[in-house]
Amino acid sequence: MVFPVTLAVLAACSNALGTVLQRRAALTVPASTSLRLGLLLDLLRTPIWLAGIIGVITSAILQALALVSGSLAAVQPVFILELPLALVIGGAVFHVHRSRRAWWAVACIAGGLALFLFSLAPSGGSDQVPGLWWVPTLLIVGGIGAVLVFVGVRRPLGMVRAACLAAGAALGNALTAALMKSAMAVLGDQGLGAFLLLWQTYAFAVIGGASLFLLSTAMQAGPLIASQPALTLTDAVTGVFLGVTIYGEEARTGMWLVPALLGFGLLTYGIFALSRTRCMANCLQVDEVGEQTRDTAERAAA
């Protein structure tokens, strides 16, 4: 499990870099109270956002390689590390001082994640999902995601809107990883031709793109304390759930659930604590985004 987890850590690092750059770019485009494609067009004209996309693409490649050699339930939770890595990278890029409280939160996230994965030790399972199992999976996960987005867009700019949109993006990320694992198994066994003819290949590309768009919107919708925990925790929990249910991966149970729950509680505390720190907000310029969106909403109401 060491090699796929290492690849997942590298993927989380690349994704954190992409996230920092994308959130920085979000400040340079007009905020919106609706899901508009114009937001994506505005971002496409922003060089720093394109650099962030390169980071996201690199992360996707590393994630695909990790999923080939490791279980979905082990790989997907590692992306929890994106938040503390964003603090490290954002602090270095934007010269932000990181407080002791922030480093303590980082330690809680890293320690909690290590305890969680060590306790469950997910492994085994199959490389493919029986075709009919994809139908309820897509309906259930996609349906929950659609409800979250529907609720989010009907709320004003703020914490509820940001949390709902981020959770919807997280469900899309986890579903993308599940589809990607299936497609990569076909690529390894049957070659590029079979990979290009597989519906899962195009499904994970579409869902992944939609999740990226939702995340960009969530970043403008409200503060980091609302969006980041919803994104990070929903992605990890859904990834473990899909790995165990549709891929048949096995996790340790019994007394091992006690330290697993302790680890999950510790990393959850770390995520919320880090999201509330001033240095994290300064790294990602979240306060400025919030001020821009509130100002836009006030001007629209006037």
C-alpha positions in Angstrom: 0.0 0.0 0.0 3.0 2.3 0.3 3.6 2.9 -3.4 0.0 4.0 -4.3 -0.3 6.1 -1.1 3.0 7.8 -2.1 1.6 8.6 -5.5 -1.6 9.8 -3.9 0.4 12.2 -1.7 2.2 13.6 -4.7 -1.2 14.0 -6.4 -2.6 15.8 -3.4 0.5 18.1 -3.5 -0.1 18.9 -7.2 -3.8 19.4 -6.6 -3.0 21.8 -3.7 -0.8 23.9 -5.9 -3.5 24.0 -8.6 -6.1 24.9 -5.9 -4.0 27.8 -4.6 -3.5 29.2 -8.1 -7.2 28.7 -9.0 -8.4 30.5 -5.9 -6.0 33.3 -6.6 -7.3 33.6 -10.1 -10.9 33.7 -8.8 -10.2 37.1 -7.4 -9.6 38.6 -10.8 -12.9 37.7 -12.4 -16.4 39.0 -11.6 -18.3 37.1 -8.9 -21.7 35.7 -9.6 -24.8 34.7 -7.7 -25.6 32.0 -10.3 -23.9 29.1 -12.0 -22.8 30.7 -15.2 -20.6 29.4 -17.9 -19.2 32.9 -18.3 -17.3 32.3 -15.1 -15.4 29.5 -16.9 -14.7 31.7 -19.9 -13.4 34.5 -17.7 -11.1 32.0 -16.0 -9.8 30.6 -19.3 -8.5 34.1 -20.1 -6.5 34.2 -16.8 -2.9 32.8 -17.0 -2.7 31.9 -13.3 -5.9 29.8 -13.6 -4.4 27.9 -16.6 -1.3 27.2 -14.5 -3.6 25.9 -11.8 -5.3 23.6 -14.4 -1.8 22.1 -15.2 -1.5 21.3 -11.5 -4.9 19.7 -11.5 -4.1 17.6 -14.7 -0.8 16.4 -13.2 -2.7 15.5 -10.1 -5.2 13.5 -12.1 -2.4 11.5 -13.8 -0.8 10.7 -10.5 -4.1 9.8 -9.1 -4.8 7.4 -12.0 -1.4 5.7 -11.4 -2.2 5.4 -7.7 -5.6 3.8 -8.5 -4.0 1.3 -10.8 -1.8 -0.1 -8.0 -3.9 0.6 -4.9 -7.5 0.5 -3.6 -9.9 3.3 -4.0 -10.7 3.3 -0.3 -7.0 3.8 0.5 -6.1 6.3 -2.2 -9.0 8.8 -2.1 -8.8 9.7 1.6 -5.2 10.8 1.1 -6.5 13.8 -0.7 -7.4 15.2 2.7 -3.8 16.3 2.7 -4.6 18.8 0.1 -5.7 21.3 2.7 -2.5 21.4 4.8 -0.4 21.2 1.6 -2.3 24.3 0.3 -1.3 26.1 3.5 2.4 25.1 3.0 2.4 26.0 -0.7 0.2 29.1 -0.4 2.3 30.4 2.5 5.5 30.0 0.5 4.1 31.6 -2.7 2.3 34.5 -1.0 4.8 35.0 1.9 2.3 34.4 4.6 3.3 33.7 8.2 1.9 30.4 9.4 0.9 30.4 13.1 1.4 27.7 15.7 -2.3 27.0 15.7 -2.1 26.3 11.9 0.8 23.9 12.3 -1.0 22.1 15.2 -4.0 21.7 12.9 -1.7 20.3 10.2 -0.3 17.8 12.7 -3.8 16.7 13.6 -4.8 16.2 10.0 -1.7 14.2 9.1 -1.8 12.1 12.3 -5.5 11.5 12.1 -5.3 10.4 8.5 -2.4 8.1 9.2 -4.3 6.5 12.2 -7.5 6.2 10.1 -5.8 4.5 7.1 -3.6 2.3 9.3 -6.7 1.1 11.3 -8.9 0.3 8.4 -6.0 -0.9 6.1 -8.3 -1.2 3.0 -7.0 -3.7 0.5 -8.0 -6.3 -2.0 -11.1 -6.0 -4.1 -11.5 -6.2 -7.9 -10.3 -4.0 -10.7 -13.7 -3.8 -12.3 -17.3 -3.2 -11.3 -20.1 -5.4 -12.7 -21.8 -3.3 -15.3 -25.3 -3.2 -13.7 -23.8 -1.9 -10.4 -22.9 1.4 -12.1 -26.6 2.2 -12.6 -27.6 2.5 -8.9 -24.1 4.0 -8.1 -24.6 6.8 -10.7 -28.2 7.4 -9.7 -27.6 7.5 -6.0 -24.3 9.5 -5.9 -25.4 11.7 -8.9 -28.8 12.3 -7.3 -27.4 13.4 -4.0 -25.0 15.7 -5.8 -27.8 17.2 -7.9 -29.8 17.9 -4.7 -26.9 19.6 -3.1 -26.3 21.8 -6.1 -30.0 22.6 -6.4 -30.1 23.6 -2.7 -26.8 25.5 -3.0 -27.8 27.7 -6.0 -31.1 28.6 -4.3 -29.2 30.0 -1.3 -27.7 33.5 -1.1 -23.9 33.9 -1.1 -22.6 32.5 2.2 -21.7 29.4 4.2 -24.7 27.2 3.2 -24.2 27.9 -0.5 -20.5 27.3 -0.4 -20.8 24.1 1.7 -23.5 22.6 -0.6 -21.6 23.3 -3.8 -18.4 22.1 -2.4 -20.0 18.8 -1.2 -21.5 18.4 -4.6 -18.1 18.8 -6.2 -16.7 16.3 -3.7 -19.2 13.7 -4.7 -18.2 14.3 -8.3 -14.5 13.9 -7.4 -15.1 10.6 -5.6 -17.3 9.3 -8.5 -14.6 10.4 -11.0 -12.0 8.4 -9.1 -14.2 5.3 -9.1 -14.8 5.6 -12.8 -11.1 6.3 -13.4 -10.0 3.2 -11.6 -12.2 1.0 -13.8 -11.0 2.8 -17.0 -7.3 2.5 -16.0 -7.7 -1.2 -15.4 -9.0 -1.6 -18.9 -6.1 0.5 -20.2 -3.6 -1.7 -18.5 -5.2 -5.0 -19.5 -6.5 -4.3 -23.0 -4.6 -1.3 -24.3 -5.4 2.2 -25.5 -8.0 1.2 -28.1 -10.2 -0.5 -25.5 -9.7 2.5 -23.1 -10.9 4.9 -25.7 -14.0 2.8 -26.5 -15.0 2.5 -22.8 -17.9 4.6 -21.6 -16.2 5.1 -18.2 -13.4 7.0 -19.8 -15.7 9.7 -21.1 -17.9 9.6 -18.0 -15.0 10.4 -15.6 -13.8 13.2 -18.0 -17.3 14.8 -18.0 -18.0 14.4 -14.3 -14.5 15.5 -13.4 -14.9 18.7 -15.5 -18.3 19.4 -13.9 -16.8 18.9 -10.4 -14.0 21.4 -11.3 -16.6 23.9 -12.4 -18.6 23.4 -9.2 -15.5 23.8 -7.0 -14.6 27.1 -8.8 -18.1 28.3 -8.1 -18.0 27.2 -4.5 -14.8 29.1 -3.9 -16.6 32.3 -4.8 -19.8 31.4 -2.8 -18.5 31.8 0.7 -15.7 31.4 3.3 -13.2 28.5 3.4 -14.6 27.3 6.7 -17.8 26.3 4.8 -16.4 24.9 1.6 -13.2 23.2 2.5 -14.4 20.8 5.2 -17.4 19.9 3.0 -15.2 19.2 0.1 -12.4 17.3 1.9 -14.5 15.1 4.2 -17.2 14.3 1.7 -14.6 13.3 -0.9 -12.8 11.0 1.6 -15.9 9.3 3.1 -17.5 8.8 -0.4 -14.2 7.3 -1.7 -14.1 4.8 1.1 -17.8 3.9 0.7 -17.5 3.4 -3.1 -14.3 1.3 -2.6 -15.9 -1.0 -0.1 -19.3 -1.3 -1.8 -18.8 -1.5 -5.6 -15.1 -2.6 -5.7 -15.4 -5.1 -2.9 -12.4 -3.8 -1.0 -12.0 -5.0 2.5 -11.3 -2.9 5.6 -10.5 -4.1 9.1 -13.5 -4.1 11.4 -14.1 -5.0 15.1 -11.8 -3.3 17.5 -10.0 -1.6 14.7 -13.0 0.7 14.2 -12.2 2.4 17.6 -8.8 3.9 16.5 -10.3 4.5 13.0 -13.0 6.7 14.4 -10.5 8.4 16.7 -8.3 9.1 13.7 -11.3 10.4 11.7 -12.3 12.6 14.6 -8.8 14.0 14.9 -8.4 14.8 11.2 -11.9 16.4 11.2 -10.9 18.6 14.1 -7.8 19.5 12.2 -9.6 20.4 9.0 -12.1 22.7 10.8 -9.3 24.3 12.9 -7.1 24.9 9.9 -10.0 26.3 7.9 -10.6 28.9 10.6 -7.0 30.2 10.9 -6.2 33.6 9.6 -3.0 32.5 7.9 -5.0 29.9 5.8 -7.4 32.6 4.7 -4.5 34.8 3.8 -2.8 32.1 1.8 -5.9 31.5 -0.3 -7.2 35.1 -0.1 -10.6 33.7 1.1 -11.5 36.9 2.9 -11.1 39.0 -0.2 -13.2 36.5 -2.2 -15.9 36.8 0.5 -15.8 40.6 0.4 -16.0 40.6 -3.4 -19.0 38.3 -3.5 -20.8 40.2 -0.7 -20.1 43.5 -2.5 -21.4 42.0 -5.8 -24.6 40.8 -4.1 -25.2 44.1 -2.4 -24.8 46.0 -5.7 -27.2 43.5 -7.4 -29.7 44.0 -4.6 -29.5 47.7 -4.9 
